[in-house]
């Protein structure tokens, strides 16, 4: 081939240089937001472990439980305040800081100096990751920085980090490496609000924005492949497009939730907190919930949810086409509390047997209902029957596909009858499983081609019911009063009802008004008792006194009605034996007995007619039970 002349060679070289973008241009071209395709692995995983940890664990508290700043300070939400200018309290050196485990709040100078005694010598990232893998999780979310400003990673932008504790080890680095060995993806939790960092100031946000971006660059550069950022909120106004482009430039497939910018930049997953999300196949979502009590950080090992309650949360999330991020707080010494480990491993044992009905599935085609939920993959629909159905017959709306086969994954040989009016499943009661009877339907078509099927929803008969109890730890407040377990037609605001379908613009009238007519005085009295939280919230519950040998709670629906179904929800799963009873006008009669309530739905084999129904608790695990909902249908 004849050689090019020099002018032509120069021209060709110039053209080639124009075709290769400069580094700056490549950075500018980084996509601003995540795409639906980025969520493929995340949807397949369905289950993640959430971890909240830091120096506050030493006294069972997080940053919001510091005492208020001085009176002349505008408040933590507007500007940070820390104890760097104050002397180190003597309690830090002599161990008396532990007394703040039993107080609602800790002084700022105590809390801000807990890092000096934070020494989790029993932290073993490899053993943690093995537990998470054996639990059946696909990813881990870990607190890189919480609202107290403390950083669990080696950052050069603040001294308030783990490298300046007695531990002096980069927890984020060790955990990320251990998780990757187990095939688990890692997301960093990072909160925008910061009660400690000096540059956090709503009146001058740019310095803090720079601080935040520097730390996000560290977290997405120094720790290998990171799957995403789990953002928590803050009132400070930041350049969210700058932050989003930074994430996507450093980790191209980075996903994130929408607490800081909603849907302004690509696909951000929803993150309903301590409640079940709504059925939604368009936007990815993930319920974040706590395995122990209501505290995200270590609470001393109290009120740990049962394995069945944890599984029900996961099953219900999958049926709504969402994920579950189940949080725990590690112990101050770095270990996982054995009962919490037991719960996670119990979930893993179930998932190893029945995970095909959860992993790599989508929600539907049946929307969630009192009976349970459904998931689907390929030409298979998985029915997750989480109700008690002693009659052994499940009737569902018609399915627009032919059922070719019906298999009981959890045991038994179910039979089915299909018509253009209903799909009926029959399975002997002896073969029903707890917490979930899983039945696989093989169809003659791809189940994903079926549009979601609405489930008929019966209104609760206990709206406006009179609720009374044998005892209460707090008869006049939302954390104890029996009135908290029912909805009222005069309530307004968002309600979490039976399985995640929230109402954002209407009150309890969506259930239809109850039969009871309240005076204005009654309304005010009940409002003071139930508080402003919706029914089902973890700060709204009935709890009996500890000295009540057989506590009971009763609902009176004011006139006899036919009752076909009972729904009762516990907060933590402490009941070990109970009876459901109705009053026949003379005495209480038992019509159903069981061992655990957890999240209970009972489809009665034979309806009852009654006005007064009660739950009689005959045995617990030693802790006082908490009931958040009592429904009759």
C-alpha positions in Angstrom: 0.0 0.0 0.0 1.3 3.4 -0.9 2.3 5.5 2.2 0.2 8.6 2.9 1.7 11.9 2.3 2.6 14.0 5.4 -0.4 16.4 5.1 -2.9 13.5 4.8 -1.3 11.7 7.8 -1.6 14.9 9.9 -5.3 15.2 8.9 -6.1 11.6 9.7 -4.4 11.9 13.1 -6.5 15.0 13.8 -9.7 13.2 12.9 -8.8 10.3 15.2 -8.1 12.7 18.1 -11.6 14.3 17.6 -13.2 10.9 17.7 -11.8 10.1 21.2 -13.5 12.1 23.9 -11.4 13.8 26.5 -11.6 12.7 30.1 -13.6 15.8 31.0 -16.1 15.2 28.2 -16.5 11.6 29.3 -17.3 12.7 32.8 -19.8 15.3 31.6 -21.5 12.6 29.5 -22.1 10.3 32.5 -25.8 9.5 32.7 -27.6 11.5 35.3 -29.8 8.7 36.6 -30.3 5.0 37.1 -32.3 3.1 34.5 -34.8 0.3 34.9 -32.2 -2.2 33.6 -29.9 -1.3 36.5 -32.5 -2.9 38.9 -32.5 -6.3 37.3 -30.2 -8.0 39.9 -32.0 -6.1 42.7 -35.5 -7.2 41.8 -34.1 -10.8 41.5 -32.6 -10.7 45.0 -35.8 -9.5 46.7 -34.1 -9.6 50.2 -31.4 -7.4 51.7 -29.9 -6.9 55.1 -29.9 -3.4 56.6 -27.4 -2.5 59.3 -27.4 0.5 61.6 -24.3 0.8 63.7 -22.0 3.3 65.3 -20.8 4.6 68.7 -24.4 5.3 69.8 -24.9 1.5 70.1 -22.8 1.7 73.3 -25.8 3.4 75.0 -28.5 2.0 72.7 -29.1 5.3 71.1 -28.8 7.2 67.7 -28.0 10.8 67.0 -31.6 12.0 67.3 -31.5 11.0 70.9 -28.9 13.6 71.8 -30.2 16.4 74.0 -31.3 19.7 72.3 -28.6 22.3 71.4 -28.4 25.6 73.4 -31.5 27.8 73.4 -29.9 30.4 71.0 -29.2 27.7 68.4 -31.7 27.5 65.5 -32.0 23.7 65.8 -30.3 20.6 64.4 -32.4 20.6 61.3 -31.0 24.0 60.3 -27.4 23.9 61.5 -25.1 21.4 63.1 -24.0 21.6 66.7 -21.3 19.4 68.4 -19.3 19.2 71.6 -15.8 19.7 70.1 -15.4 22.9 72.1 -16.4 21.3 75.4 -14.2 19.3 77.7 -14.5 15.5 77.6 -16.9 14.5 80.4 -15.5 12.4 83.2 -18.2 9.8 82.6 -16.5 8.8 79.4 -13.3 7.9 81.3 -14.9 6.2 84.3 -17.6 4.3 82.5 -20.6 6.1 84.0 -21.8 7.0 80.5 -23.5 3.6 80.6 -26.2 5.1 82.8 -27.6 6.8 79.7 -28.8 3.4 78.4 -31.8 3.9 80.7 -32.6 7.6 79.8 -34.6 8.9 76.9 -31.7 11.1 75.7 -28.0 11.6 76.3 -26.2 14.9 76.7 -24.4 16.2 73.6 -21.0 16.1 75.2 -21.6 12.4 76.3 -22.9 11.3 72.9 -20.2 13.1 70.8 -17.5 11.4 72.8 -18.8 7.9 72.7 -16.4 7.3 69.8 -13.6 7.3 72.4 -15.0 4.1 73.9 -16.3 2.5 70.7 -14.2 -0.6 70.4 -16.1 -3.5 68.7 -13.3 -6.1 69.3 -15.7 -9.0 68.3 -16.5 -7.6 64.9 -15.7 -10.2 62.2 -16.8 -9.1 58.8 -16.4 -12.6 57.3 -18.7 -14.2 59.9 -21.2 -11.4 59.4 -21.2 -11.9 55.6 -21.6 -15.7 56.1 -24.7 -15.1 58.2 -26.2 -12.8 55.6 -25.5 -15.3 52.9 -27.1 -18.1 54.9 -30.1 -15.9 55.6 -30.8 -15.9 51.9 -30.1 -12.2 51.3 -28.7 -10.9 48.0 -27.3 -7.6 49.2 -26.3 -5.6 52.3 -27.0 -1.9 53.2 -24.5 -0.5 55.8 -24.4 2.8 57.5 -21.4 4.7 56.2 -22.6 7.9 58.0 -25.7 8.4 60.1 -27.3 11.7 61.3 -24.9 11.9 64.2 -22.1 12.6 61.6 -19.9 9.7 62.7 -18.3 7.9 59.7 -17.7 4.1 59.8 -15.1 4.5 57.1 -11.6 6.0 56.6 -12.4 9.5 55.4 -10.0 12.4 55.2 -12.7 15.0 55.5 -13.5 14.7 59.2 -11.7 13.3 62.2 -15.0 12.0 63.5 -14.6 8.6 62.0 -13.8 5.0 63.0 -10.1 5.3 62.5 -10.0 7.6 65.5 -11.7 5.1 67.8 -9.8 2.5 69.9 -10.8 0.0 67.1 -8.9 1.9 64.4 -10.2 -0.4 61.6 -12.1 0.6 58.5 -15.4 -1.2 59.1 -16.8 -0.4 55.6 -13.7 -1.8 53.9 -13.7 -5.0 55.8 -17.4 -5.5 55.4 -17.4 -4.7 51.6 -14.6 -7.2 51.0 -16.3 -9.9 53.1 -19.6 -9.5 51.3 -18.0 -9.7 47.9 -16.5 -13.1 48.9 -20.0 -14.3 49.6 -21.4 -13.0 46.4 -23.4 -10.2 48.2 -23.7 -6.7 46.7 -23.1 -3.7 48.9 -25.0 -0.4 49.2 -23.9 2.4 51.5 -26.5 4.1 53.7 -25.6 7.9 53.8 -27.8 10.5 55.4 -27.8 14.1 54.1 -28.6 15.6 57.5 -25.6 15.9 59.7 -25.8 17.1 63.4 -22.0 17.2 63.8 -20.2 18.4 60.7 -19.5 22.1 61.1 -20.3 22.9 57.4 -23.9 21.8 57.7 -25.8 25.0 57.6 -29.1 25.6 55.7 -28.2 29.3 55.2 -25.0 28.4 53.3 -25.3 24.9 51.8 -22.4 24.9 49.3 -19.6 24.0 51.8 -21.6 21.0 53.0 -22.5 20.0 49.5 -18.7 19.9 48.7 -18.1 17.9 51.9 -20.8 15.4 51.0 -19.5 15.0 47.4 -16.0 14.4 48.7 -17.2 11.6 50.9 -19.4 10.0 48.3 -16.4 10.0 46.0 -14.4 8.2 48.7 -17.2 5.6 49.2 -17.6 4.9 45.5 -13.9 4.9 44.8 -12.0 3.2 47.6 -14.2 0.1 48.3 -14.5 -1.8 45.0 -17.7 -2.4 43.2 -20.6 -0.7 45.1 -24.1 -1.3 44.0 -25.8 1.8 45.2 -26.4 4.5 47.8 -29.3 4.3 50.2 -30.0 8.0 50.9 -31.7 9.4 53.9 -33.1 12.9 53.9 -32.3 16.4 55.1 -33.7 19.9 54.7 -30.5 21.4 53.2 -30.8 22.3 49.5 -28.1 20.6 47.4 -27.3 20.3 43.7 -28.9 16.9 43.3 -27.9 16.6 39.6 -24.3 17.1 40.6 -24.5 14.3 43.2 -26.4 12.0 40.8 -23.8 12.5 38.0 -21.0 11.9 40.5 -22.5 8.5 41.6 -23.1 7.3 38.1 -19.7 8.4 36.9 -17.9 6.5 39.7 -20.2 3.4 39.7 -22.0 3.2 36.4 -24.7 0.9 37.5 -25.3 2.7 40.9 -28.9 2.6 42.1 -30.4 4.7 44.8 -33.7 5.5 46.6 -35.7 8.7 46.1 -35.7 10.3 49.6 -33.5 13.2 48.4 -34.8 13.9 44.9 -37.8 11.8 44.2 -38.0 10.9 40.5 -36.1 13.9 39.2 -33.0 12.0 38.1 -33.7 8.6 36.6 -35.3 5.6 38.3 -35.1 5.9 42.1 -36.6 3.1 44.3 -39.2 3.9 46.9 -38.4 3.2 50.5 -41.5 2.9 52.7 -40.3 2.8 56.3 -41.7 0.3 58.9 -44.7 -0.4 56.7 -45.6 -2.5 53.7 -45.4 -0.8 50.4 -48.3 -0.8 47.9 -48.6 -3.2 45.0 -46.6 -1.4 42.2 -45.0 -3.0 39.2 -43.9 0.2 37.6 -41.6 1.7 40.2 -39.1 -0.5 42.2 -39.7 -0.3 45.9 -38.3 -1.7 49.1 -39.8 -1.8 52.6 -37.2 -1.1 55.3 -38.1 -2.5 58.6 -36.5 -3.3 62.0 -36.1 -6.9 63.4 -35.9 -5.6 67.0 -38.3 -3.1 68.5 -38.7 0.2 66.8 -35.1 1.4 67.1 -32.8 1.1 64.1 -29.7 0.8 66.3 -29.0 -1.9 68.9 -31.7 -1.7 71.6 -30.4 -4.2 74.1 -32.1 -7.2 72.5 -35.7 -6.4 73.3 -38.9 -7.1 71.2 -37.3 -9.3 68.5 -39.7 -10.3 65.7 -40.3 -14.0 65.2 -39.0 -15.8 62.2 -42.5 -16.2 60.8 -43.2 -12.4 61.1 -39.9 -11.7 59.3 -40.9 -14.2 56.5 -44.4 -12.7 56.2 -42.8 -9.3 55.6 -40.6 -10.7 52.9 -43.5 -12.7 51.3 -45.8 -9.8 51.4 -43.2 -7.5 49.8 -42.5 -9.9 47.0 -46.2 -10.3 46.4 -46.5 -6.5 46.0 -43.5 -6.6 43.6 -41.2 -5.1 46.2 -38.1 -5.9 48.2 -37.5 -6.2 51.9 -34.5 -4.6 53.7 -34.6 -6.1 57.2 -32.5 -4.1 59.6 -30.7 -5.0 62.8 -28.3 -3.2 65.1 -25.1 -5.1 65.9 -24.0 -5.3 69.6 -21.5 -2.7 70.8 -18.8 -5.3 70.8 -19.3 -6.1 67.2 -21.1 -9.4 67.5 -24.6 -10.3 66.2 -26.9 -11.0 69.0 -27.6 -14.8 68.9 -31.5 -14.5 68.8 -31.2 -12.1 65.9 -28.8 -14.4 64.1 -31.3 -17.2 64.7 -34.1 -15.2 63.1 -32.0 -14.5 60.0 -30.9 -18.1 59.7 -34.5 -19.3 60.1 -35.4 -17.2 57.1 -32.6 -18.7 55.1 -33.7 -22.2 56.0 -37.2 -21.4 54.6 -35.8 -19.7 51.5 -33.5 -22.7 50.7 -36.7 -24.8 50.4 -39.1 -22.4 48.8 -36.9 -19.6 47.4 -38.0 -20.4 43.9 -41.3 -18.7 44.7 -39.5 -15.5 45.9 -36.2 -15.0 44.0 -36.4 -13.8 40.4 -40.1 -13.4 40.5 -42.4 -10.5 40.0 -45.6 -9.7 42.0 -49.0 -10.8 40.8 -51.0 -11.6 38.9 -53.3 -11.6 41.9 -52.9 -8.4 43.9 -52.4 -8.9 47.7 -55.5 -9.8 49.6 -56.7 -11.1 53.0 -55.9 -14.6 51.8 -52.2 -13.9 50.9 -50.2 -12.8 47.8 -49.0 -14.2 44.5 -45.7 -14.1 42.6 -44.9 -15.2 39.1 -42.1 -16.3 36.8 -42.3 -17.7 33.3 -45.5 -19.8 33.0 -45.7 -20.4 36.8 -47.8 -18.5 39.3 -47.0 -19.1 43.0 -49.9 -18.7 45.4 -48.7 -17.7 48.9 -51.6 -18.6 51.2 -50.7 -16.8 54.4 -54.2 -16.9 56.0 -55.5 -19.7 58.2 -58.1 -21.5 56.2 -59.4 -24.4 58.3 -62.1 -25.1 55.7 -59.4 -26.0 53.2 -61.0 -24.1 50.3 -59.6 -21.0 48.7 -61.7 -19.1 46.1 -59.9 -16.6 43.9 -61.1 -14.5 40.9 -60.9 -16.2 37.5 -57.5 -16.4 35.9 -57.2 -15.6 32.2 -55.1 -18.6 31.4 -55.6 -22.3 31.6 -54.1 -24.0 34.6 -52.3 -27.2 33.5 -51.0 -28.3 36.8 -51.2 -27.5 40.6 -48.5 -28.5 43.0 -48.1 -28.0 46.7 -44.5 -26.9 47.4 -44.9 -26.9 51.1 -46.7 -30.3 51.2 -49.9 -32.0 50.2 -51.6 -32.5 46.9 -53.9 -29.6 46.2 -56.8 -29.9 43.7 -58.3 -27.1 41.7 -61.4 -26.2 39.8 -61.3 -23.5 37.1 -64.2 -21.7 35.4 -64.8 -18.3 34.0 -66.1 -17.2 37.3 -63.5 -18.4 39.8 -60.4 -20.4 40.5 -60.9 -22.7 43.5 -58.0 -24.4 45.3 -58.7 -27.3 47.8 -56.1 -28.6 50.2 -56.6 -30.6 53.4 -56.1 -28.4 56.5 -53.5 -30.9 57.8 -51.3 -29.9 54.8 -51.4 -26.1 55.5 -48.1 -24.6 56.4 -47.1 -21.7 58.7 -46.3 -19.0 57.8 -47.1 -19.7 54.2 -48.7 -22.5 52.2 -47.0 -22.3 48.7 -48.9 -23.6 45.8 -47.4 -23.5 42.2 -49.8 -23.2 39.3 -48.4 -24.1 35.8 -50.2 -22.1 33.1 -50.5 -22.5 29.3 -49.0 -19.0 28.8 -46.4 -16.6 30.2 -47.8 -15.4 33.5 -46.2 -12.0 32.9 -48.7 -11.4 30.1 -51.6 -11.3 32.6 -52.7 -7.9 33.8 -52.8 -7.6 37.6 -56.0 -8.9 39.0 -57.8 -6.8 41.7 -59.0 -8.6 44.8 -62.3 -7.8 46.4 -61.8 -6.0 49.7 -64.3 -6.3 52.4 -64.6 -3.3 54.9 -63.7 -4.0 58.5 -66.6 -4.3 60.8 -64.5 -2.8 63.6 -64.3 0.7 62.3 -65.7 2.8 65.2 -65.9 -0.2 67.4 -65.6 0.0 71.1 -62.3 -1.5 72.2 -61.6 -2.5 75.8 -59.0 -4.7 77.6 -58.4 -6.6 80.8 -55.5 -4.2 81.5 -53.2 -1.7 79.9 -49.7 -0.4 80.6 -50.9 3.0 79.5 -54.7 3.2 79.3 -54.7 6.9 78.2 -51.9 6.9 75.6 -51.1 5.6 72.1 -48.5 3.2 73.5 -50.8 1.0 75.5 -54.5 2.0 75.1 -56.9 -0.6 73.7 -58.6 2.0 71.5 -55.5 2.0 69.3 -56.3 -1.3 67.6 -59.3 -0.1 65.5 -59.8 2.6 62.9 -62.2 5.5 63.4 -64.3 7.2 60.8 -63.2 10.6 62.1 -59.5 9.9 61.5 -57.8 11.5 58.6 -54.4 11.2 56.9 -52.5 8.3 55.5 -53.6 4.9 56.7 -51.8 1.6 56.5 -54.5 -1.0 56.3 -54.3 -4.7 55.7 -51.6 -5.3 53.2 -49.9 -2.1 52.1 -52.6 -0.2 50.2 -52.2 3.3 51.6 -54.7 6.2 51.3 -53.0 9.5 50.8 -56.0 11.8 50.5 -58.9 10.2 52.5 -59.4 9.1 56.1 -60.8 6.0 57.6 -64.1 6.6 55.7 -62.6 4.4 52.9 -63.6 1.5 55.2 -67.1 3.0 55.4 -68.3 4.6 58.6 -68.9 2.3 61.6 -72.1 1.9 63.5 -71.1 3.9 66.5 -72.1 7.5 66.8 -69.6 9.6 68.6 -70.2 12.8 70.6 -67.6 15.6 70.2 -66.4 14.7 73.7 -65.9 11.1 72.6 -63.9 12.1 69.5 -61.6 14.3 71.5 -61.1 11.6 74.2 -60.2 8.9 71.6 -58.0 11.3 69.6 -55.9 11.9 72.7 -55.5 8.2 73.3 -54.7 7.0 69.7 -52.4 10.0 68.9 -51.7 11.2 65.3 -50.1 7.9 64.0 -52.1 5.7 61.7 -53.4 2.4 62.9 -50.7 -0.2 62.5 -47.9 2.2 63.4 -45.3 0.9 65.8 -46.0 3.8 68.2 -49.7 2.9 68.3 -50.6 -0.3 70.1 -52.3 -2.0 73.0 -50.1 -3.6 75.6 -51.4 -5.3 78.8 -49.7 -4.9 82.2 -47.0 -7.4 82.9 -48.9 -8.7 86.0 -52.0 -9.6 83.9 -52.0 -13.5 83.9 -54.3 -13.9 80.9 -54.7 -10.6 79.1 -57.5 -10.1 76.7 -58.7 -7.4 74.3 -62.3 -7.1 73.1 -64.0 -5.3 70.2 -67.7 -4.5 70.4 -69.2 -3.7 67.0 -72.5 -2.5 68.6 -74.9 -4.9 67.0 -74.7 -8.6 66.0 -73.3 -9.3 62.6 -72.1 -12.3 60.5 -68.3 -12.6 60.8 -66.4 -14.8 58.3 -62.8 -13.6 58.9 -60.7 -12.3 61.7 -57.5 -10.2 61.3 -55.2 -9.5 64.2 -51.6 -8.1 64.0 -48.9 -8.2 66.6 -45.9 -5.9 66.6 -43.3 -8.5 67.5 -44.7 -12.0 67.8 -44.7 -12.7 71.6 -47.9 -14.7 71.9 -47.5 -18.5 72.2 -51.1 -19.6 72.8 -54.5 -17.8 72.4 -58.2 -18.3 72.0 -60.6 -16.3 69.9 -64.0 -16.0 71.6 -67.4 -14.5 71.1 -70.0 -13.5 73.6 -73.4 -15.2 73.1 -75.2 -12.9 75.5 -74.5 -15.0 78.5 -70.9 -16.2 78.4 -67.7 -16.3 76.3 -67.4 -19.2 73.8 -64.2 -20.2 72.1 -64.5 -20.6 68.3 -60.8 -20.7 67.3 -57.5 -21.5 69.0 -53.9 -21.1 68.0 -50.3 -20.8 69.1 -48.9 -17.7 67.4 -50.7 -14.6 66.3 -47.9 -12.7 64.5 -49.8 -11.4 61.4 -53.0 -13.4 61.7 -55.8 -13.8 59.1 -58.3 -16.5 59.8 -61.0 -17.5 57.2 -63.5 -19.3 59.5 -64.6 -22.7 58.4 -68.1 -21.7 59.8 -69.2 -18.1 60.1 -70.3 -16.8 63.5 -72.9 -14.2 64.4 -71.7 -11.9 67.2 -71.4 -8.4 68.5 -68.5 -8.8 70.9 -65.3 -10.7 70.0 -62.2 -11.0 72.1 -58.6 -12.3 71.9 -57.7 -14.2 75.1 -53.9 -14.6 75.5 -53.1 -17.7 77.5 -49.3 -17.9 77.0 -46.5 -15.6 75.9 -42.7 -15.8 75.5 -42.3 -13.9 78.7 -42.6 -10.5 77.2 -45.8 -8.4 77.2 -47.4 -8.7 73.8 -48.3 -5.6 71.6 -51.4 -5.7 69.4 -51.7 -3.1 66.6 -54.8 -4.1 64.7 -58.0 -6.1 65.4 -60.4 -6.5 62.5 -63.6 -8.5 61.8 -64.9 -9.1 58.3 
